[in-house]
Amino acid sequence: MTTARDLALVALGLPPDRPVAQGDLSLALAGAEAVDLLESGALSLDGDRMMPGPRVATGDRLLDQAHASLTRQEPYETVDEWLWRRGGELAAAYVDDLERAGLVTHPRGHFRLRSARTVLAASHARRSAEERRASGEPVLATLLAAAGIGEDPAEARESLTGDAVTTVLAAVGDAVTQLEAVRLRWDVENAAFDNVWRG
């Protein structure tokens, strides 16, 4: 299992009263893919620039897509640029992929119609993702916190090894903060528009 799949499985396993913002999760998933690519040797960083490495068959369709989508001409894109470009609708892509793999189902409701609610199937992949979460593994813990799941793992981050992974995780945190600022600005603008409209 990849870090991104583990992150998606943990997020989908949350109770319905703890929804995760799609944008936050998509950015965290893009960061998880970057970490997985770094660890496989398919990617390296020069500062914050993403330098594609040799093609490595990961055995994961979405991770292979992520590697294929890396910019291969100078100036290489920054981690921040990658997160925003790759992160668009990535949460939905992972739900579709997990459903295709039989790890996510949509239970049937009245009149045997499929529910919009996603339910995780009992599987080794789900147990493994939950065990990784419970262990406090620093990369997954940091990504979960960035997506709004769990506490900020300050102690776990201290045990991170490698400047490249630390750079990616910091960029994910910054991107999620930027996204929240955009949401707040939209809320303020919408409230102001509503007040003007009402007269």
Protein Blocks (a to p, Z undefined) as FASTA:
>chain_A
ZZklmmmmmmmmpcfklccdfklmmmmmmmmmmmmmmmnopaccehjaccddddddehpa
klmmmmmmpccbdcdddfklmmmmmmgoklmmmmmmmmmnopaccdddehhiacfbdcdd
ddfklmmmmmmmmnopaklmmmmmmnopajddfklmmmpgcjklmmmmmmmmmmmmmmmm
mmmmmmmmmmmmmmmmnZZ
